[in-house]
Amino acid sequence: MTPRPLLICCAAEMLGTFILIFFGLGAVHNAVLVGDLVGLWQVAIVWGLGVTLAIYGVGQISGAHINPAITIGFAAWGLFPWRRVPGYVVSQVIGAFLAAAVLFSLFASFHAAKEEQLGVQRGDPGSIVTASCFGEYFPNPGGLGGGGRYDPQQEAERNKLVSLPIACLAEVICTGILAFMVLALTETAHQNGPRSLAPFFIGLTVAALVCVIAPITQASFNPARDFGPRLFAYFAGWGEVALPGPRTAGWLLVYILSPIVGSIAGCGLYLRGIQPHVSDEPPAGRVVTE
């Protein structure tokens, strides 16, 4: 099939990423600022639904990568042309940035109220709590304040729980699993089964992964998901709290490079380890009846 014009595909990627981030970050805003979403699963499933809806929405146009790590992982293994990668990645970041801007306009008064509750000014170290509605931090700072005032000592103690190598490892492993499952679920041999529901199961994969490592890294798996909103927060008043953040190069290593490494590894594992053995024929020992 002849690829659609790059401009059309980029517009689809921007829209798909906007949909994903609007739902996912909207859930994070609700959990951090309002508290109406109680428990990690409630936030995770909204992220999963955001992925599912974005894929159903634009998948037939651009393939709905909606994630630079997936785009680069595909390109690294010859599944996607490198010449299209820059356009896709830039479009994904723009979509994420715009979604963050829209959410900020909707929740601006809630941000101000939360910062007043914590006793911090936007751009101060304590505003990491509200900044976490946009970019990501390790460990997840959502519990800081605990309904009261921000305590820098509490943050220092929490930071000891998750080292930079552990945060990187978590993002590499989980993005690898995600990339692996994207290829497995869209495998041609599954076209009469799981492939028709691939967006749904990819979304559930994301939701499950969020449930596992959100307390550690806030669960990114997606450089656009982190960088677009983080960049918006930088310009919206959070400044260095948003970019580069309190742990300097951590944002680059954990949320940009680690997902890319994980995606390349996950794609490679499927393509070299699993796909050669995939067949339309039933597995050995399986009983087939007409």
C-alpha positions in Angstrom: 0.0 0.0 0.0 1.3 3.5 -0.9 2.1 5.5 2.2 -0.1 8.5 2.8 1.5 11.9 2.4 3.9 12.7 5.3 2.0 15.9 6.2 -1.3 14.0 6.6 0.4 11.4 8.7 2.1 14.0 10.9 -1.3 15.7 11.4 -2.7 12.4 12.4 0.2 11.7 14.8 -0.3 15.2 16.4 -4.0 14.6 16.9 -3.5 11.0 18.2 -0.9 12.1 20.7 -3.2 15.0 21.7 -6.0 12.6 22.4 -3.7 10.3 24.4 -2.2 13.1 26.5 -5.5 14.8 27.1 -7.0 11.7 28.6 -3.9 10.5 30.5 -2.7 13.8 31.9 -6.3 14.8 32.5 -6.5 11.8 34.9 -3.3 12.8 36.5 -4.6 16.4 37.0 -7.7 15.0 38.6 -5.8 12.7 40.9 -3.2 15.2 42.0 -5.3 18.4 42.2 -8.8 17.2 42.9 -8.6 13.7 44.3 -11.7 12.4 42.6 -9.7 9.5 41.0 -8.8 7.3 44.0 -6.2 4.5 43.5 -3.6 3.9 40.9 -5.9 1.7 38.7 -8.3 4.5 38.1 -5.6 6.7 36.6 -4.0 3.8 34.8 -7.2 2.7 33.0 -7.8 6.2 31.7 -4.3 6.2 30.3 -5.1 2.9 28.7 -8.4 4.2 27.2 -6.5 7.2 25.9 -4.2 4.9 24.0 -7.0 2.8 22.7 -9.1 5.7 21.5 -6.0 7.4 19.9 -5.2 4.2 17.9 -8.8 3.7 16.7 -8.9 7.4 15.8 -5.8 7.8 13.6 -4.4 4.3 13.3 -5.7 3.8 9.7 -3.9 7.0 8.6 -0.5 7.1 10.3 -0.3 3.8 12.2 -0.9 5.7 15.5 2.6 5.4 16.8 1.8 8.4 19.2 5.2 7.7 20.8 8.7 8.6 19.6 10.1 5.5 21.2 7.8 3.3 19.1 8.6 5.3 16.0 12.3 5.0 16.5 12.1 1.3 17.6 10.2 0.5 14.3 12.7 2.5 12.2 15.7 0.8 13.9 14.4 -2.6 12.7 13.4 -1.6 9.3 9.7 -1.4 10.0 9.4 2.3 9.3 11.4 4.7 7.0 14.0 6.8 8.9 13.1 9.8 6.6 9.7 10.0 8.2 10.9 9.8 11.8 11.7 13.5 12.4 8.2 14.5 11.2 6.5 11.9 13.3 8.5 12.8 16.5 8.0 16.5 16.2 4.3 16.1 15.6 4.0 13.8 18.6 5.7 16.4 20.8 3.5 19.2 19.5 0.4 17.1 20.2 1.5 16.5 23.8 2.4 20.2 24.3 -1.0 21.3 23.1 -2.8 18.8 25.3 -0.9 20.1 28.3 -1.7 23.7 27.4 -5.5 22.9 27.1 -5.4 21.0 30.4 -3.6 23.9 32.1 -6.3 26.3 30.9 -9.0 24.1 32.3 -7.3 23.4 35.7 -5.5 26.7 36.3 -7.6 27.5 39.4 -7.0 24.0 40.8 -3.2 24.4 40.3 -3.3 27.7 42.2 -5.4 26.2 45.0 -3.1 23.2 45.4 0.0 25.4 45.6 -1.7 27.5 48.2 -2.6 24.4 50.2 1.1 23.2 50.0 2.4 26.7 50.9 4.6 27.0 47.9 5.0 29.4 45.0 5.1 28.1 41.4 8.7 27.6 40.4 9.8 26.9 44.0 11.1 23.3 44.8 7.8 22.4 46.4 5.9 23.1 43.2 7.2 19.8 42.0 3.8 18.4 43.1 1.8 20.4 40.7 4.6 20.2 38.0 4.1 16.4 38.1 0.8 17.0 36.4 2.9 17.7 33.3 6.4 16.2 33.3 7.5 13.2 35.3 9.7 12.7 38.3 11.3 9.7 40.1 10.0 8.7 42.5 6.4 9.9 41.9 6.0 13.1 44.0 2.2 12.8 44.2 2.3 11.9 47.9 4.3 14.9 49.0 2.3 17.1 51.3 -0.1 14.4 52.1 -3.0 16.9 52.2 -0.9 19.3 54.3 2.1 21.6 53.7 5.1 20.7 51.5 8.1 19.4 53.5 11.5 19.5 51.7 12.8 16.9 54.2 10.0 14.5 53.2 11.0 15.0 49.5 14.7 14.3 50.3 13.8 11.0 52.1 11.5 9.9 49.2 14.2 10.6 46.6 16.4 8.0 48.3 13.8 5.3 47.4 14.6 5.4 43.7 18.1 5.8 42.2 18.8 7.0 38.7 19.8 3.5 37.5 16.6 1.9 38.9 14.5 4.5 37.2 16.2 4.0 33.9 15.9 0.2 34.2 12.2 0.5 35.0 11.5 2.6 31.9 13.7 0.3 29.6 11.9 -2.8 30.8 8.4 -1.5 30.6 8.8 0.2 27.2 10.4 -3.0 25.9 7.3 -4.9 27.0 5.1 -2.3 25.4 6.9 -2.4 22.1 7.0 -6.2 22.1 3.2 -6.4 22.7 2.5 -3.8 20.0 4.2 -6.0 17.4 2.7 -9.2 18.9 -0.9 -7.8 18.9 -0.6 -6.5 15.3 1.0 -9.6 13.9 -0.6 -10.5 10.5 -1.2 -14.1 11.8 -3.6 -12.6 14.3 -5.7 -10.7 11.8 -8.8 -12.8 12.5 -8.4 -12.7 16.2 -6.4 -10.4 18.5 -5.4 -8.0 15.8 -9.0 -6.7 15.4 -8.9 -5.8 19.1 -5.2 -4.7 19.1 -5.9 -1.1 20.2 -7.9 -2.4 23.2 -5.2 -4.8 24.3 -2.4 -2.3 23.7 -4.3 0.1 25.9 -4.6 -2.5 28.6 -0.9 -3.2 28.4 -0.2 0.4 29.1 -2.7 0.4 32.0 -1.1 -2.6 33.5 2.4 -1.2 33.1 1.3 2.1 34.7 0.1 0.1 37.7 3.5 -1.5 38.1 5.9 1.4 37.9 3.9 4.6 38.4 5.2 4.9 42.0 8.8 4.6 40.7 8.9 6.9 37.6 5.3 8.0 37.0 5.4 5.5 34.1 6.3 7.3 30.9 7.3 4.8 28.2 6.9 7.8 25.8 9.3 10.7 25.4 6.6 12.9 23.9 4.4 12.3 26.8 7.1 13.7 29.1 8.9 16.3 27.1 5.9 18.1 25.5 4.1 18.7 28.8 7.4 19.3 30.6 8.3 22.0 28.1 4.9 23.6 28.5 5.3 23.6 32.3 8.7 25.3 31.9 7.1 28.2 30.1 4.0 28.2 32.3 5.9 29.3 35.4 7.5 26.2 36.8 10.8 27.0 35.2 13.7 24.8 36.4 11.4 22.7 38.5 10.0 21.4 35.2 13.1 21.5 33.0 15.6 20.1 33.8 14.0 19.3 37.1 15.5 18.7 40.6 17.5 15.7 39.5 19.3 17.4 36.5 20.0 15.0 33.7 17.6 12.4 35.1 14.8 13.6 32.8 16.9 13.1 29.7 18.2 9.6 30.8 15.0 8.3 32.3 12.3 9.7 30.2 13.9 10.2 26.8 16.7 7.8 26.3 15.5 4.8 28.4 12.2 4.4 26.5 14.0 4.6 23.2 16.4 1.9 24.3 13.6 -0.2 25.7 11.6 0.1 22.5 14.5 -1.0 20.2 15.2 -3.9 22.5 11.5 -5.0 22.7 11.0 -4.7 18.9 14.2 -6.8 18.4 13.1 -9.4 20.8 9.9 -9.9 19.0 11.3 -9.8 15.5 14.2 -12.0 16.1 13.0 -14.2 18.9 9.3 -14.7 18.3 8.2 -13.7 14.8 10.2 -16.4 13.0 8.2 -19.0 14.8 4.8 -17.4 14.3 2.5 -19.3 12.0 -1.1 -19.4 10.9 -1.0 -23.1 11.8 -2.1 -24.0 15.3 0.6 -24.8 17.9 1.7 -28.4 18.2 -0.6 -30.4 20.5 -3.6 -28.1 20.0 -6.7 -30.0 18.9 -8.6 -28.3 16.0 -12.2 -29.2 15.3 -14.2 -28.1 12.3 
